[in-house]
Amino acid sequence: MNASLEDLLRRYTSYPTAVEFHEGVGAETYRSHLERAARSREPLSLYVHLPFCEERCLFCGCNVVVTKRRDVAARYLDMLVREIDALAAFVGRRPVAQMHWGGGTPTYLDPDPIRRLHGAIAERFAFTPGAERGIEVDPRVTTRAHLETLRDLGFDRLSAGVQDFAADVQEAIGRFQTLRQTTDLVAEARSLGFASINLDLVYGLPRQTAEAFAASLDLVLELRPDRLAVYSYAHVPWMKGHQRKIPPASLPSPATKLALFTTAVAALTEGGYDAIGMDHFALPGDELARAARNGTLGRNFMGYTVHAAPDMVACGLSGIGDVAGAYVQNHPKLHAYEAAVARDDLAVERGYLLSDDDRLRREVIASLMCRFRLDLDDIGRRFGIDARARFAPDLERLQPMEEDGLVRRDEGTLHVTEEGRLFVRNVCMCFDAHLDKPAPARPRWSRTV
């Protein structure tokens, strides 16, 4: 795997990242960790993957199944309920504090199948009071009936993709979505009482310019979503073959890509949003912004969260779970996933077992990603180590960033400066034991933005 791809994949929604997963962790290992997790009564997070889309967007890096055949989705739903049943046999007594449905396009399903799936979950799991229930929706296919159904079922958070409103960018990525479709979705969701609406933007797409992206940001600011995520486009055609249809010459240069992101940061912060972590923004009254201010922000495979739970159980194609010290990922191919569930087996293809050092470094990286600071003395007390000595080589690798004003050391605390927050992933990479870590070279920093 080349270095630039490793950089792109190291978003640190987990540590170690999915780059380290291997097929030595399978169904038998997962079963033993589920048995261990069953002894706890702490709340869970639950992720459900619904991979279906009618059309493929050229920029997409998600695990999707493109089909117009609803019978394929109906069969998948049957298998998904069987998998949920198997998982609930281990951990069904633990309450759910956070549930997220991702995709693909979850609203590819009609309202009745959505009710059926939610009913299967609700029969097997109890939700904590105030549990967060979120779902990803596509404004192009999500109807008022979808939104009414989701509210009736208790969903309170929506996340919708926008990417960019510029017509030439939409043409280049094969995703045509009008401003009116997005505006109508936001207005209807608000009228139904959804607590939080998130919009996703993507920078680094073909044909993007800072000037045109600024115009899209102005339109987004008029919609005033509660949260925004601004993600970097990862061009990996050797992994996602459909991206070969995007000519490399149409992609912004590294300097332009950095300008796109800094344009977004400036527009959103000047527009009244708080910057959360490395790529999220929230209105000051949103609970994500409050958690960032009071130091309780968490991070898991779903991104930044205020409902962090010690274990996350994932269901469906390619779903990634975090259970009792093991990361596990389901089969990414539909036929392999369905075959595993049909034989009443857990659908895990690969995973990773965390070592004591992994757990320690996971805390270090989470602190940097969520709070932009690392209190070495606090880490030392919590883990019973001399953290200053343990991380001396890692801190030494940060010296070029310190010289450039991106990080600052104050006694036993490392601070990521305002300017350095753009490069917090590079800071985290210095503590990543799974990387070959030469001293960071300045020209590489923009590559992770």
Buried (B, 14 or more C-beta within 10 A) or exposed (E): EEEBBBBBBBBBBBBBBBBBBEEEBBBEBBBEBBEBBBEBEEBBBBBBBBBBBEEBBBBBBBBBBBBEEEEEBEEBBEBBBBBBBBBBEBBBEBBBBBBBBBBBBBBBBBBEBBBBBBEBBBEBBEBBEEBBBBBBBBBBBBEEEBBEBBBEBEBBBBBBBBBBBBEEBBEBBBBEBEBEBBBBBBEBBBEBEBBBBBBBBBBBBBBBBBEBBBEBBEBBBEBBBBBBBBBBBBBBEEEBEBBEEBEEEBBBEBEBBBBBBBBBBEBBEEBEBBBBBBBBBBBEEBBBBBBBEEEEBBBBBBBBBBBBBBBBBBBBBBBBBBBBBBBBBBBBBBEBBBBBBEEEBBBBBBBBBBEEEBEBBBBBBBBBBBBBBBBBEBBBEEBEBEBBEBBEEBBEBBBBBBEBEBBBBEEBEBBBBEEBBBBBBBBBBBBBEBBEBEEBEEEBBBBBB
